[in-house]
Amino acid sequence: MTDDTRWLAPEESAAWVRLVAMAELLPGALDAQLLRDAGLTHFEYAALMAIAEAPARTIRMTELASRTNATLPRLSHVARRLEERGLITRFPCPEDRRATNARITEAGLDLISRAAPGHVETVRANVLDALTPTQLEQLYEIAGAVLTRLDPDERLTATSCQFSEGPVVGGERLRSSAR
């Protein structure tokens, strides 16, 4: 019996442990700010943003589940809470009465508008301000390479958003070679 396992080299293990630690700690930092400032979790904020960015600020729940990487039961539970707060409305899809649409309300738009500056500041303080412009470009490339494997269908808005051509750094748009 041969061992074909490709064990991690020390530098691979060190990079992996740091990535996992970052993936564990960042959601808590994002949730803390959004809960404090808007009474929303990061997931709820992401769902509201996805609805707000959809045409006519309306999206099918199945599409929203795909864009937020959520199961329909989880999303239905979150949507019920958002609806109870008056941030969204749900209604039967006119094109397919078996489907349900979600539409963001004016109150929902107002809340994400008020929450966005603090969210952006939290993203800057915890991630972006720690990076040089070169590191930002590297992060974009690295994330693109990994997302190509994890999300080849580009279901999440993070991979299919308006910035999929790359962020603007120093007046120039970064282009991902991973895409």
Backbone as CSV, one residue per row, in Angstrom:
resi,resn,N_x,N_y,N_z,CA_x,CA_y,CA_z,C_x,C_y,C_z
1,MET,0.845,-1.183,0.000,0.000,0.000,0.000,0.889,1.244,0.000
2,THR,0.656,2.118,-0.965,1.453,3.344,-1.050,0.640,4.522,-0.540
3,ASP,1.354,5.466,0.000,0.710,6.687,0.504,0.867,7.763,-0.561
4,ASP,-0.228,8.041,-1.291,-0.198,9.042,-2.354,-0.625,10.420,-1.868
5,THR,-0.785,10.577,-0.565,-1.211,11.856,-0.012,-0.141,12.904,-0.267
6,ARG,-0.564,14.024,-0.794,0.368,15.146,-1.003,0.321,16.011,0.252
7,TRP,1.145,15.668,1.238,1.162,16.379,2.513,1.607,17.812,2.315
8,LEU,1.164,18.675,3.182,1.514,20.089,3.086,2.959,20.316,3.515
9,ALA,3.661,21.089,2.710,4.992,21.543,3.081,4.824,22.586,4.188
10,PRO,5.864,22.857,4.960,5.730,23.829,6.052,5.192,25.184,5.602
11,GLU,5.645,25.701,4.469,5.149,27.006,4.005,3.692,26.922,3.554
12,GLU,3.272,25.773,2.988,1.871,25.582,2.616,0.997,25.495,3.867
13,SER,1.452,24.767,4.853,0.718,24.637,6.102,0.563,25.990,6.791
14,ALA,1.630,26.779,6.809,1.580,28.095,7.446,0.575,29.002,6.731
15,ALA,0.589,28.995,5.392,-0.355,29.812,4.621,-1.785,29.332,4.860
16,TRP,-1.983,28.019,4.884,-3.311,27.460,5.084,-3.863,27.842,6.456
17,VAL,-3.062,27.719,7.495,-3.512,28.038,8.850,-3.901,29.506,8.948
18,ARG,-3.136,30.377,8.308,-3.478,31.807,8.328,-4.776,32.079,7.575
19,LEU,-4.966,31.419,6.438,-6.206,31.600,5.677,-7.411,31.145,6.488
20,VAL,-7.303,29.995,7.137,-8.409,29.484,7.947,-8.694,30.430,9.109
21,ALA,-7.653,30.924,9.768,-7.851,31.856,10.881,-8.554,33.118,10.399
22,MET,-8.147,33.634,9.253,-8.780,34.831,8.704,-10.247,34.546,8.369
23,ALA,-10.511,33.392,7.755,-11.884,33.026,7.397,-12.754,32.848,8.637
24,GLU,-12.172,32.451,9.746,-12.921,32.294,10.995,-13.176,33.635,11.690
25,LEU,-12.190,34.536,11.665,-12.287,35.781,12.419,-13.031,36.901,11.690
26,LEU,-12.905,36.977,10.381,-13.501,38.082,9.634,-15.026,38.139,9.734
27,PRO,-15.745,37.020,9.603,-17.205,37.118,9.730,-17.662,37.704,11.070
28,GLY,-16.983,37.367,12.144,-17.335,37.915,13.450,-17.141,39.421,13.513
29,ALA,-16.056,39.906,12.913,-15.800,41.349,12.890,-16.863,42.066,12.058
30,LEU,-17.247,41.483,10.926,-18.275,42.093,10.079,-19.633,42.067,10.777
31,ASP,-19.968,40.930,11.395,-21.236,40.828,12.124,-21.303,41.829,13.271
32,ALA,-20.216,41.962,14.032,-20.225,42.852,15.196,-20.572,44.277,14.791
33,GLN,-19.944,44.783,13.745,-20.210,46.155,13.305,-21.640,46.290,12.805
34,LEU,-22.078,45.374,11.956,-23.416,45.492,11.378,-24.505,45.309,12.435
35,LEU,-24.300,44.405,13.369,-25.281,44.243,14.450,-25.359,45.503,15.296
36,ARG,-24.207,46.090,15.590,-24.171,47.313,16.404,-24.831,48.479,15.675
37,ASP,-24.505,48.669,14.410,-24.964,49.841,13.670,-26.330,49.689,13.017
38,ALA,-26.707,48.444,12.659,-27.938,48.283,11.879,-28.829,47.141,12.361
39,GLY,-28.379,46.386,13.352,-29.176,45.252,13.805,-29.262,44.147,12.775
40,LEU,-28.249,44.063,11.908,-28.202,43.055,10.851,-26.960,42.194,10.996
41,THR,-27.078,40.930,10.621,-25.879,40.107,10.467,-25.271,40.415,9.098
42,HIS,-24.049,39.989,8.893,-23.427,40.189,7.583,-24.219,39.461,6.502
43,PHE,-24.745,38.276,6.822,-25.547,37.541,5.848,-26.807,38.320,5.477
44,GLU,-27.484,38.881,6.477,-28.684,39.673,6.198,-28.345,40.890,5.345
45,TYR,-27.242,41.547,5.671,-26.784,42.700,4.888,-26.514,42.281,3.440
46,ALA,-25.822,41.145,3.260,-25.516,40.659,1.910,-26.793,40.333,1.144
47,ALA,-27.767,39.744,1.820,-29.041,39.429,1.164,-29.759,40.709,0.749
48,LEU,-29.813,41.689,1.641,-30.446,42.969,1.300,-29.731,43.642,0.133
49,MET,-28.403,43.605,0.141,-27.643,44.207,-0.954,-27.935,43.499,-2.280
50,ALA,-28.023,42.184,-2.250,-28.310,41.433,-3.480,-29.692,41.799,-4.020
51,ILE,-30.665,41.957,-3.137,-32.010,42.348,-3.580,-31.969,43.775,-4.125
52,ALA,-31.284,44.670,-3.428,-31.208,46.070,-3.859,-30.537,46.208,-5.215
53,GLU,-29.581,45.326,-5.529,-28.853,45.412,-6.794,-29.581,44.717,-7.940
54,ALA,-30.627,43.957,-7.640,-31.374,43.235,-8.674,-32.232,44.212,-9.475
55,PRO,-32.552,43.868,-10.719,-33.452,44.716,-11.508,-34.776,44.912,-10.767
56,ALA,-35.260,46.124,-10.761,-36.501,46.501,-10.068,-36.432,46.173,-8.580
57,ARG,-35.211,46.012,-8.063,-34.994,45.706,-6.634,-35.817,44.513,-6.189
58,THR,-35.950,43.537,-7.099,-36.736,42.331,-6.871,-35.960,41.138,-7.400
59,ILE,-36.003,40.028,-6.641,-35.272,38.834,-7.047,-36.037,37.600,-6.596
60,ARG,-35.961,36.524,-7.366,-36.553,35.260,-6.945,-35.759,34.728,-5.761
61,MET,-36.457,34.113,-4.847,-35.798,33.568,-3.668,-34.754,32.510,-4.057
62,THR,-35.027,31.714,-5.088,-34.043,30.708,-5.501,-32.766,31.375,-6.001
63,GLU,-32.904,32.470,-6.738,-31.734,33.209,-7.216,-31.008,33.863,-6.044
64,LEU,-31.747,34.395,-5.100,-31.134,35.007,-3.926,-30.377,33.951,-3.114
65,ALA,-30.939,32.770,-2.989,-30.254,31.689,-2.279,-28.942,31.358,-2.974
66,SER,-28.968,31.314,-4.287,-27.751,31.037,-5.040,-26.713,32.141,-4.852
67,ARG,-27.149,33.386,-4.929,-26.218,34.527,-4.815,-25.647,34.698,-3.413
68,THR,-26.326,34.167,-2.421,-25.835,34.289,-1.045,-25.281,32.962,-0.520
69,ASN,-25.260,31.953,-1.373,-24.764,30.629,-1.005,-25.516,30.067,0.200
70,ALA,-26.836,30.236,0.189,-27.668,29.776,1.295,-28.619,28.688,0.811
71,THR,-29.011,27.846,1.744,-30.081,26.898,1.431,-31.400,27.669,1.448
72,LEU,-32.390,27.154,0.743,-33.703,27.819,0.755,-34.309,27.862,2.153
73,PRO,-34.192,26.793,2.969,-34.742,26.918,4.333,-34.059,28.021,5.148
74,ARG,-32.736,28.123,5.072,-32.045,29.190,5.814,-32.484,30.554,5.304
75,LEU,-32.525,30.700,3.977,-32.903,31.983,3.408,-34.343,32.332,3.757
76,SER,-35.239,31.355,3.758,-36.641,31.621,4.124,-36.739,32.123,5.556
77,HIS,-35.957,31.539,6.446,-35.949,31.976,7.849,-35.453,33.418,7.961
78,VAL,-34.367,33.733,7.265,-33.811,35.091,7.283,-34.787,36.063,6.629
79,ALA,-35.379,35.657,5.508,-36.336,36.528,4.814,-37.549,36.820,5.698
80,ARG,-37.997,35.832,6.458,-39.118,36.065,7.371,-38.766,37.145,8.387
81,ARG,-37.535,37.075,8.955,-37.105,38.103,9.914,-37.016,39.475,9.252
82,LEU,-36.461,39.530,8.044,-36.339,40.810,7.336,-37.719,41.364,6.986
83,GLU,-38.638,40.484,6.632,-40.000,40.907,6.306,-40.715,41.425,7.556
84,GLU,-40.524,40.744,8.684,-41.141,41.195,9.938,-40.640,42.578,10.338
85,ARG,-39.432,42.907,9.957,-38.861,44.228,10.262,-39.248,45.267,9.212
86,GLY,-39.976,44.847,8.175,-40.404,45.774,7.127,-39.303,46.123,6.143
87,LEU,-38.264,45.284,6.052,-37.129,45.577,5.171,-37.299,44.980,3.780
88,ILE,-38.094,43.928,3.679,-38.412,43.322,2.383,-39.878,42.923,2.391
89,THR,-40.387,42.669,1.195,-41.693,42.029,1.042,-41.481,40.811,0.166
90,ARG,-42.263,39.774,0.419,-42.234,38.576,-0.417,-43.610,38.409,-1.047
91,PHE,-43.604,37.938,-2.292,-44.868,37.765,-3.007,-44.670,36.737,-4.113
92,PRO,-45.764,36.106,-4.566,-45.645,35.109,-5.629,-45.067,35.746,-6.901
93,CYS,-44.188,35.011,-7.557,-43.594,35.480,-8.806,-44.679,35.526,-9.886
94,PRO,-44.855,36.667,-10.564,-45.907,36.760,-11.588,-45.682,35.809,-12.768
95,GLU,-44.418,35.506,-13.083,-44.116,34.626,-14.216,-44.255,33.150,-13.863
96,ASP,-44.087,32.815,-12.589,-44.150,31.429,-12.139,-44.708,31.431,-10.720
97,ARG,-46.005,31.176,-10.608,-46.688,31.291,-9.319,-46.138,30.300,-8.274
98,ARG,-45.344,29.316,-8.712,-44.738,28.384,-7.750,-43.541,29.020,-7.052
99,ALA,-42.971,30.049,-7.652,-41.791,30.708,-7.105,-42.202,31.925,-6.272
100,THR,-41.298,32.340,-5.404,-41.527,33.518,-4.565,-40.462,34.549,-4.863
101,ASN,-40.881,35.789,-4.966,-39.961,36.912,-5.160,-39.778,37.658,-3.849
102,ALA,-38.647,38.328,-3.750,-38.397,39.232,-2.624,-38.079,40.602,-3.209
103,ARG,-38.648,41.626,-2.596,-38.401,43.007,-3.015,-37.980,43.797,-1.784
104,ILE,-36.950,44.606,-1.926,-36.510,45.432,-0.813,-37.434,46.639,-0.699
105,THR,-37.749,47.015,0.508,-38.616,48.171,0.757,-37.768,49.433,0.891
106,GLU,-38.441,50.557,0.947,-37.733,51.823,1.187,-37.010,51.784,2.531
107,ALA,-37.643,51.164,3.524,-36.996,51.037,4.834,-35.731,50.185,4.735
108,GLY,-35.789,49.140,3.922,-34.610,48.300,3.709,-33.496,49.058,3.013
109,LEU,-33.859,49.826,1.990,-32.863,50.643,1.287,-32.252,51.676,2.227
110,ASP,-33.094,52.272,3.043,-32.618,53.269,4.000,-31.645,52.640,5.001
111,LEU,-31.979,51.453,5.477,-31.125,50.793,6.465,-29.766,50.435,5.875
112,ILE,-29.731,49.848,4.676,-28.419,49.497,4.110,-27.635,50.752,3.740
113,SER,-28.338,51.809,3.370,-27.664,53.073,3.085,-26.983,53.615,4.347
114,ARG,-27.667,53.506,5.473,-27.087,53.968,6.743,-25.987,53.024,7.235
115,ALA,-26.126,51.720,6.960,-25.154,50.735,7.434,-23.898,50.694,6.575
116,ALA,-24.008,51.067,5.316,-22.896,50.917,4.372,-21.621,51.648,4.786
117,PRO,-21.670,52.904,5.237,-20.415,53.569,5.607,-19.651,52.838,6.712
118,GLY,-20.345,52.382,7.740,-19.680,51.634,8.808,-19.144,50.306,8.325
119,HIS,-19.901,49.661,7.434,-19.452,48.382,6.874,-18.175,48.586,6.066
120,VAL,-18.173,49.602,5.219,-16.983,49.887,4.405,-15.788,50.199,5.302
121,GLU,-16.018,50.971,6.350,-14.927,51.298,7.274,-14.403,50.039,7.957
122,THR,-15.287,49.118,8.312,-14.863,47.860,8.934,-14.055,47.020,7.957
123,VAL,-14.496,46.967,6.707,-13.748,46.236,5.682,-12.369,46.863,5.501
124,ARG,-12.327,48.180,5.436,-11.033,48.869,5.300,-10.133,48.598,6.515
125,ALA,-10.661,48.804,7.703,-9.860,48.691,8.926,-9.328,47.272,9.128
126,ASN,-10.141,46.264,8.782,-9.741,44.887,9.043,-9.002,44.207,7.904
127,VAL,-9.159,44.713,6.683,-8.537,44.026,5.551,-7.771,44.990,4.650
128,LEU,-8.469,45.882,3.992,-7.861,46.660,2.908,-6.736,47.577,3.369
129,ASP,-6.904,48.249,4.501,-5.859,49.162,4.966,-4.597,48.438,5.421
130,ALA,-4.701,47.135,5.648,-3.532,46.348,6.033,-2.671,45.976,4.824
131,LEU,-3.168,46.258,3.621,-2.497,45.819,2.394,-1.915,46.982,1.613
132,THR,-0.807,46.709,0.957,-0.256,47.660,-0.001,-1.032,47.501,-1.307
133,PRO,-0.904,48.454,-2.237,-1.564,48.269,-3.534,-1.148,46.972,-4.227
134,THR,0.103,46.588,-4.107,0.563,45.331,-4.705,-0.099,44.141,-4.035
135,GLN,-0.207,44.174,-2.710,-0.863,43.087,-1.992,-2.349,43.014,-2.328
136,LEU,-2.988,44.163,-2.532,-4.391,44.174,-2.925,-4.558,43.471,-4.275
137,GLU,-3.690,43.776,-5.201,-3.731,43.109,-6.506,-3.499,41.610,-6.341
138,GLN,-2.554,41.238,-5.480,-2.293,39.821,-5.236,-3.495,39.146,-4.591
139,LEU,-4.129,39.811,-3.638,-5.315,39.255,-2.994,-6.412,39.020,-4.031
140,TYR,-6.606,39.987,-4.908,-7.606,39.854,-5.963,-7.300,38.637,-6.838
141,GLU,-6.058,38.482,-7.234,-5.649,37.351,-8.077,-5.807,36.030,-7.336
142,ILE,-5.366,35.979,-6.089,-5.452,34.756,-5.294,-6.910,34.370,-5.070
143,ALA,-7.721,35.330,-4.651,-9.137,35.040,-4.427,-9.805,34.572,-5.713
144,GLY,-9.454,35.183,-6.838,-10.016,34.759,-8.120,-9.638,33.333,-8.478
145,ALA,-8.383,32.971,-8.231,-7.935,31.605,-8.528,-8.673,30.583,-7.666
146,VAL,-8.836,30.874,-6.386,-9.522,29.949,-5.488,-11.013,29.907,-5.810
147,LEU,-11.630,31.071,-6.055,-13.059,31.102,-6.376,-13.373,30.377,-7.678
148,THR,-12.453,30.368,-8.617,-12.655,29.627,-9.863,-12.869,28.148,-9.564
149,ARG,-12.182,27.644,-8.545,-12.344,26.239,-8.144,-13.595,26.031,-7.290
150,LEU,-13.832,26.945,-6.338,-14.946,26.780,-5.406,-16.295,27.138,-6.011
151,ASP,-16.321,28.072,-6.945,-17.568,28.592,-7.507,-17.436,28.741,-9.027
152,PRO,-17.223,27.626,-9.730,-16.988,27.733,-11.178,-18.158,28.314,-11.960
153,ASP,-19.371,28.225,-11.408,-20.548,28.770,-12.085,-20.791,30.229,-11.741
154,GLU,-19.916,30.821,-10.922,-20.019,32.224,-10.517,-21.396,32.555,-9.958
155,ARG,-21.884,31.715,-9.031,-23.200,31.934,-8.426,-23.197,33.113,-7.474
156,LEU,-22.103,33.292,-6.756,-22.060,34.343,-5.741,-21.803,35.697,-6.368
157,THR,-22.419,36.716,-5.807,-22.214,38.062,-6.338,-20.762,38.486,-6.236
158,ALA,-20.025,37.893,-5.321,-18.610,38.250,-5.177,-17.829,37.921,-6.440
159,THR,-18.297,36.942,-7.205,-17.563,36.573,-8.405,-18.222,37.085,-9.671
160,SER,-19.472,37.497,-9.580,-20.163,37.936,-10.789,-20.597,39.392,-10.713
161,CYS,-20.068,40.125,-9.749,-20.499,41.514,-9.570,-19.843,42.426,-10.598
162,GLN,-20.181,43.688,-10.503,-19.679,44.671,-11.458,-18.160,44.775,-11.440
163,PHE,-17.515,44.295,-10.384,-16.067,44.409,-10.289,-15.353,43.148,-10.747
164,SER,-16.054,42.210,-11.408,-15.411,40.972,-11.823,-14.313,41.225,-12.853
165,GLU,-14.306,42.387,-13.429,-13.211,42.768,-14.320,-11.989,43.218,-13.534
166,GLY,-12.150,43.378,-12.249,-11.043,43.786,-11.399,-11.283,45.152,-10.797
167,PRO,-10.782,45.355,-9.584,-10.937,46.654,-8.937,-10.016,47.691,-9.559
168,VAL,-10.329,48.943,-9.323,-9.469,50.032,-9.784,-8.489,50.348,-8.658
169,VAL,-7.206,50.263,-8.971,-6.152,50.582,-8.026,-5.196,51.532,-8.721
170,GLY,-4.936,52.659,-8.101,-4.025,53.635,-8.692,-4.508,54.134,-10.042
171,GLY,-5.824,54.216,-10.210,-6.382,54.735,-11.459,-6.485,53.710,-12.581
172,GLU,-5.998,52.468,-12.338,-6.059,51.438,-13.376,-6.862,50.249,-12.888
173,ARG,-7.636,49.653,-13.806,-8.438,48.481,-13.453,-7.540,47.251,-13.478
174,LEU,-7.582,46.509,-12.354,-6.841,45.255,-12.280,-7.586,44.207,-13.083
175,ARG,-6.878,43.400,-13.779,-7.481,42.313,-14.555,-7.036,40.997,-13.951
176,SER,-7.968,40.117,-13.680,-7.625,38.840,-13.083,-7.248,37.846,-14.172
177,SER,-6.081,37.248,-14.028,-5.679,36.215,-14.977,-6.338,34.892,-14.617
178,ALA,-6.974,34.822,-13.448,-7.642,33.591,-13.023,-8.985,33.427,-13.710
179,ARG,-9.507,34.428,-14.353,-10.826,34.363,-14.976,-10.692,34.253,-16.471
